[in-house]
Structure formats: C-alpha cells, structure tokens
Amino acid sequence: MTIPNLITIARLIMVPIVVVMIGQGLWMAAFLVFVVAGISDAADGIIARRYHLRTELGAYLDPLADKALLVSIYVTLSVVGVLPGWLAVIVVSRDAMIVSAILVSRLMDRPVEIKPLFVSKLNTAAQIAYAALVLGMMAMDDPPGRVLLAGMVVVAVLTVLSAAAYLARWLRHMAG
C-alpha cells in the first residue's frame, strides 16, 4: 500500500462525510472537506509521479474516488434542493454510461482503452469548480445568482459533450 493510495482511500472516506454535512446544512464544513479532498487529489498524483509510486490499484482508485465525490455531491445538492435534479441526472448518467460501456466491452471480449478525452478533462474541472462554487456560496449564505446559473449551463453542456464524445469513441471501437 503506497502513500498515494492511502491518500486516495482517505478521499473515498471523505465522500460520506461531506454528504452528511450537506444533508445537515453544515455548509462551511462541507466546503472545507471538499477543498481538502481536492487538495488530496492533487497531492496523491504529484507524489505518485514524483516518487514513481504509480500502481494499478491507484489507477482504478483515483478516478473512482473522484467520481464518487462528484456524483455524491451533485446528487446530495439536488436532494436538498440547492441544484435542480436534471443536473444531477446528467452528471450521474454520463458516468453510468461510461462504466456500462466499459463493462459491455469487456463482456464482449473487446475491452476498450480507458483514456480520458480533452473534453472529459474540461468537464471534470468544470464539475469540480462548480461544486466548490456552490458549496462556497452556501457556506457564505450567498443567494444563487447569475454566476451559479452560468456555471450550471457550462457543467451541463460539457457533461453532455463529454458523454457524446465517449459514446462516439466507444461505438467506433465496437464497430471496428
């Protein structure tokens, strides 16, 4: 077990903690845990690269921790009425589609290479930034405004574009 993997496991443990904090309206605490999770994501990657501690387990755990955190936050923010349900559905559906495509590919003995697309990286960055913005504004008791609406549109568009790009890539792979 490497230090980066332990950091990633700690990030996974933060997921239910931040969900409970959001559910209880502890916005500043939820924001701070989310920030710590974000810092831990950067730290585990830097440590793994710098000290040559990349592992196969880490290659699976890191994106799992990222997705668990983001999906949980979007769903929980929707459940408590801070975000519209349709946004959480888009975020969750994209990830479910990608996981399903990978599983189908493996079941059909045609495994697809798991490699993030540029639009996917933009999408993840937008989802993280938007979640931080929403949590930060809730922590400061700042009512939603145009910035939150614009961020919501950016996240929705990038999430749909990312899903479409992955679907097109998967369909080409399966047809070839």
C-alpha positions in Angstrom: 0.0 0.0 0.0 1.6 3.3 -1.1 1.1 6.7 0.3 -0.8 8.0 -2.8 -3.2 5.0 -2.5 -3.7 5.8 1.2 -4.5 9.4 0.3 -7.0 8.2 -2.3 -8.6 5.9 0.2 -8.9 8.9 2.6 -10.6 10.8 -0.2 -13.1 8.0 -0.6 -13.8 8.1 3.2 -14.5 11.9 2.8 -17.4 11.2 0.5 -20.0 10.1 3.1 -18.7 12.7 5.5 -19.3 15.6 3.0 -22.7 14.1 2.1 -23.8 14.1 5.7 -22.5 17.6 6.2 -24.5 18.8 3.2 -27.6 17.0 4.4 -27.3 18.7 7.8 -26.7 22.1 6.3 -23.2 22.3 7.6 -22.1 24.3 4.5 -18.7 25.6 5.7 -17.7 22.2 6.9 -18.8 20.6 3.7 -16.9 23.2 1.7 -13.7 22.6 3.7 -13.9 18.8 3.4 -14.4 19.3 -0.4 -11.4 21.5 -0.6 -9.3 19.0 1.4 -10.5 16.3 -0.9 -9.4 18.4 -3.9 -6.0 19.0 -2.4 -5.6 15.3 -1.6 -6.4 14.5 -5.3 -3.6 16.8 -6.4 -1.2 15.6 -3.7 -1.7 11.9 -4.5 -1.0 12.5 -8.1 2.1 14.6 -7.5 3.5 12.1 -5.0 2.8 9.1 -7.3 4.5 10.7 -10.3 7.4 12.3 -8.5 8.4 9.2 -6.4 7.4 6.6 -9.0 4.7 5.2 -6.8 2.1 4.6 -9.5 0.2 1.4 -9.0 -2.5 -0.5 -10.9 -4.7 -0.1 -7.8 -4.2 3.6 -7.8 -5.1 3.8 -11.5 -8.5 2.4 -10.5 -9.0 4.0 -7.1 -8.1 7.6 -8.1 -10.9 8.1 -10.8 -13.3 6.1 -8.6 -12.7 8.5 -5.7 -13.1 11.5 -8.0 -16.4 10.2 -9.4 -17.7 9.0 -6.1 -17.1 12.5 -4.6 -18.6 14.4 -7.6 -21.6 12.2 -8.1 -22.4 12.2 -4.4 -22.1 15.9 -4.1 -24.3 16.6 -7.2 -27.0 14.1 -6.1 -27.0 15.4 -2.5 -27.1 19.1 -3.6 -30.1 18.1 -5.8 -31.8 16.2 -3.0 -31.5 19.1 -0.6 -32.9 21.5 -3.2 -29.8 23.5 -4.0 -29.3 22.2 -7.5 -32.0 21.1 -10.0 -32.5 17.4 -10.3 -31.9 17.4 -14.0 -28.2 18.5 -13.5 -27.6 15.6 -11.1 -29.2 13.2 -13.6 -26.9 14.4 -16.4 -23.8 14.1 -14.2 -24.8 10.6 -13.0 -26.0 9.4 -16.4 -22.7 10.3 -18.1 -20.7 8.3 -15.6 -23.1 5.4 -15.6 -23.0 5.3 -19.4 -19.2 5.2 -19.4 -19.0 2.4 -16.8 -21.7 0.5 -18.7 -19.8 0.8 -22.0 -16.6 -0.4 -20.4 -18.4 -3.4 -18.8 -20.1 -4.3 -22.1 -16.8 -4.1 -24.0 -15.2 -6.5 -21.5 -18.1 -8.9 -21.5 -17.9 -9.0 -25.3 -14.2 -9.6 -25.1 -13.5 -6.3 -26.8 -12.0 -4.2 -23.9 -11.8 -0.5 -24.7 -8.8 1.5 -23.7 -9.6 3.8 -20.8 -8.1 7.1 -21.7 -9.6 10.5 -20.8 -10.5 12.8 -23.6 -9.8 16.5 -23.5 -13.5 17.4 -23.3 -13.7 15.0 -20.3 -10.9 16.7 -18.5 -12.6 20.1 -19.1 -15.8 18.5 -17.9 -14.3 17.2 -14.7 -12.6 20.6 -14.0 -15.9 22.4 -14.5 -17.8 20.0 -12.3 -15.2 20.4 -9.5 -15.1 24.2 -9.8 -18.9 24.4 -9.9 -19.3 22.1 -6.9 -16.8 24.2 -5.0 -18.5 27.4 -6.0 -21.9 26.2 -4.9 -20.6 24.9 -1.6 -18.7 28.1 -1.0 -21.7 30.3 -1.8 -23.9 28.2 0.5 -21.2 28.5 3.3 -21.3 32.2 2.9 -25.1 32.3 2.8 -24.9 34.0 -0.6 -28.0 33.5 -2.6 -27.7 31.9 -6.1 -27.2 34.4 -8.8 -26.1 34.6 -12.5 -22.7 33.2 -11.8 -24.3 30.0 -10.5 -26.7 29.8 -13.4 -23.8 30.3 -15.9 -21.8 27.6 -14.2 -24.7 25.3 -14.3 -25.0 25.7 -18.0 -21.3 25.2 -18.6 -21.4 22.0 -16.5 -24.5 20.7 -18.3 -23.1 21.4 -21.8 -19.6 20.0 -21.1 -21.1 16.9 -19.4 -23.4 16.2 -22.5 -20.5 16.8 -24.9 -18.2 14.5 -22.9 -20.8 11.8 -22.9 -21.4 12.1 -26.6 -17.6 12.0 -27.3 -17.2 8.9 -25.2 -20.2 7.3 -26.8 -18.9 8.0 -30.3 -15.5 6.7 -29.4 -17.0 3.5 -28.0 -19.3 2.9 -31.0 -16.3 3.2 -33.3 -14.3 0.8 -31.2 -17.1 -1.7 -31.1 -17.7 -1.5 -34.9 -14.0 -1.9 -35.7 
